[in-house]
């Protein structure tokens, strides 16, 4: 699937890292907040703190990657999100501008669905 910022896979036949992660979580029956235009405005302005703010709404921080874990990953000089799936990570590749699966990613922090107790 091709990468395009702000794209929804069901509407555009392309995706971005946020919608990719939402799609994987939905595959597992987990709902997440719908991206808002302000998220993308902040990202385009270089404000990557939006990722942590939103991930805290999606779940809680963890140290273990299991089914439906989401990672905040470092990509060159910015951040992106990746979803743990089938023993590896689905993410948008900056090199190919497509969704790829990798056995590992350079993660900064991991989040799993649900709130911590």
GUVEXVO-82655 format. One record per residue: x, y, z of N, C-alpha, C in turn. Coordinates in pm, whole numbers, padded with zeros to 5 digits, always signed. Atoms other than C-alpha are relative to their C-alpha. Layout:
# residues N
XYZXYZXYZ/...
END
This chain:
# residues 117
+00085-00117+00000+00000+00000+00000+00090+00124+00000/-00081-00122+00004+00140+00345-00084-00019+00087+00124/+00004-00094-00111+00217+00607+00179-00043+00138-00051/+00034-00140+00024+00051+00949+00179-00052+00058+00131/+00041-00058-00127+00017+01171+00484-00147+00041-00005/+00141-00031-00011-00343+01206+00595-00092-00095-00073/+00082+00092+00078-00461+00918+00375-00064-00108+00087/+00075+00108-00064-00723+00670+00494-00005-00116-00098/-00006+00112+00094-00676+00322+00343-00134-00033-00067/+00129+00036+00059-01049+00264+00290-00051+00103-00099/+00046-00107+00090-01103+00599+00117+00096+00029-00114/-00100-00049+00095-00776+00667-00064+00089-00109-00061/-00089+00105+00051-00606+00330-00126+00144+00025+00036/-00134-00033-00052-00305+00474+00059-00016+00020+00150/+00008-00019-00145-00219+00528+00425+00117+00083+00050/-00113-00059-00072-00004+00718+00669+00022-00086+00123/-00034+00086-00113+00151+00579+00987-00112-00004+00104/+00108-00003-00099-00139+00688+01211-00114-00091-00045/+00110+00083+00049-00407+00528+00994+00040-00146-00017/-00048+00137+00004-00193+00218+00943-00015-00065+00137/+00011+00053-00136-00177+00169+01320-00146-00017+00041/+00143+00011-00028-00549+00237+01352-00059-00123-00068/+00050+00114+00075-00618-00026+01084+00041-00131+00068/-00047+00122-00066-00405-00290+01261-00075-00022+00131/+00074+00015-00125-00571-00221+01596-00145-00038-00026/+00138+00036+00035-00916-00236+01434-00009-00147-00041/-00007+00142+00039-00815-00573+01285-00013-00089+00123/+00005+00074-00127-00780-00687+01648-00120+00040+00085/+00121-00039-00073-01113-00529+01749+00019+00114+00098/-00031-00109-00092-00957-00227+01922-00026+00133-00070/+00029-00131+00061-01096+00119+01851+00097+00105+00050/-00092-00109-00032-00883+00432+01850-00063+00132-00042/+00053-00130+00043-00947+00805+01817+00021+00022-00150/-00011-00035+00141-01007+00933+01465+00094+00119-00014/-00091-00113+00019-00725+01159+01341-00075+00128-00036/+00060-00130+00028-00813+01527+01330+00097+00084-00083/-00084-00086+00084-00686+01791+01089+00110+00069+00080/-00101-00069-00083-00505+01967+01374+00123-00087+00023/-00115+00089-00015-00284+01658+01418+00097+00021-00117/-00084-00011+00120-00160+01688+01062+00059+00140-00014/-00055-00137+00001-00119+02065+01086+00122+00007+00092/-00112+00000-00094+00102+02014+01390+00118-00079-00055/-00108+00080+00057+00302+01740+01218+00072+00075-00111/-00062-00076+00110+00360+01954+00908+00081+00117+00052/-00075-00109-00062+00478+02233+01139+00120-00051+00080/-00115+00057-00069+00734+01992+01288-00024-00035+00146/+00033+00029-00140+00551+01931+01619-00032-00149+00015/+00023+00144-00012+00598+01557+01675-00049-00040+00138/+00053+00033-00133+00480+01579+02038-00144-00051-00009/+00137+00048+00021+00133+01505+01896-00006-00153+00011/+00000+00145-00008+00234+01137+01875-00018-00049+00144/+00010+00044-00140+00289+01096+02250-00135+00039+00059/+00132-00042-00050-00025+01297+02331-00108-00097-00044/+00103+00089+00052-00234+01072+02110+00019-00144+00046/-00023+00136-00046-00068+00744+02209-00049-00020+00143/+00051+00010-00138-00158+00818+02571-00152-00014+00002/+00144+00021+00011-00523+00829+02458-00032-00141-00050/+00022+00132+00059-00484+00499+02274+00025-00113+00098/-00035+00108-00090-00338+00299+02561+00100+00044+00105/-00100-00032-00102-00057+00281+02813+00137-00051-00043/-00137+00033+00035+00318+00259+02792+00033-00141+00049/-00040+00136-00033+00470-00089+02795+00146-00020-00038/-00138+00032+00038+00811-00252+02761+00006-00123-00088/+00005+00124+00076+00697-00561+02571-00083+00017-00126/+00074-00002+00126+00593-00588+02208-00079-00129-00013/+00090+00114+00021+00293-00817+02171-00103+00042-00104/+00103-00030+00098-00005-00832+01937-00065+00134+00028/+00064-00131-00003-00143-00483+01867+00077+00106+00079/-00083-00104-00061+00143-00297+02038+00035+00103-00107/-00035-00109+00090+00213+00042+01879+00133+00060+00048/-00130-00058-00034+00564+00189+01868+00012+00140-00059/-00043-00128+00054+00676+00545+01833+00142-00023-00047/-00130+00031+00056+00974+00510+01601+00068+00126-00052/-00080-00110+00051+01253+00745+01501+00030-00029-00145/-00028+00014+00143+01276+00794+01125+00076+00124-00042/-00088-00112+00037+01569+01012+01020-00009+00108+00108/+00007-00110-00098+01498+01346+01193-00140+00021+00056/+00137-00017-00051+01130+01290+01273-00049-00131+00061/+00060+00118-00061+00894+01038+01427-00111-00055-00087/+00111+00066+00067+00638+00790+01298-00051-00107+00096/+00055+00108-00080+00426+00509+01433+00010-00131-00077/-00005+00134+00058+00456+00135+01371-00089-00091+00085/+00088+00093-00069+00223-00152+01465+00061-00140-00001/-00049+00137-00010+00338-00492+01591-00104-00095-00056/+00093+00088+00068+00180-00759+01372+00074-00122-00052/-00058+00124+00051+00263-01123+01302+00150-00012+00030/-00140+00016-00042+00594-01115+01494+00096+00104-00052/-00086-00108+00049+00725-00795+01336-00079+00130-00004/+00057-00134-00002+00640-00433+01262-00046+00044-00138/+00050-00065+00120+00421-00276+00995+00025+00149+00015/-00028-00144-00006+00535+00076+00917+00011+00056-00141/-00015-00068+00129+00554+00331+00639+00148+00027-00022/-00141-00017+00031+00896+00325+00478+00025+00132-00071/-00035-00125+00066+01050+00660+00392+00080-00027-00128/-00080+00033+00118+01276+00485+00139-00086-00039-00119/+00083+00051+00109+01000+00321-00063-00135+00070-00011/+00132-00066-00008+00698+00539+00034-00113-00102-00007/+00100+00106-00005+00508+00216+00097-00002-00061+00140/+00008+00074-00125+00391+00008+00391+00087-00124-00013/-00089+00117-00001+00648-00257+00480-00011-00070+00136/-00009+00079-00123+00689-00531+00741+00147-00022+00028/-00139+00022-00039+01017-00555+00933+00002-00080+00130/-00007+00074-00125+01128-00793+01209+00031+00091+00120/-00029-00091-00110+01244-00493+01414-00007+00145-00049/-00002-00144+00028+01218-00113+01431+00079+00068+00110/-00075-00079-00097+01415+00155+01612-00101+00077+00085/+00110-00060-00075+01147+00226+01873+00049+00089+00113/-00026-00091-00111+01152+00515+02119-00084-00039+00122/+00091+00037-00108+00853+00398+02323-00108-00091-00058/+00104+00093+00041+00588+00125+02307-00128+00027+00078/+00131-00013-00065+00217+00152+02384-00084-00121-00035/+00095+00106+00028-00040-00123+02418-00141+00050+00029/+00138-00047-00013-00417-00087+02397-00050-00007+00144/+00062-00001-00132-00626-00010+02704+00074+00088+00098/-00061-00084-00104-00557+00195+03012+00067-00087+00105/-00066+00073-00107-00314+00085+03281-00084+00008+00127/+00082+00003-00123-00466-00010+03616+00062+00080+00110/
END
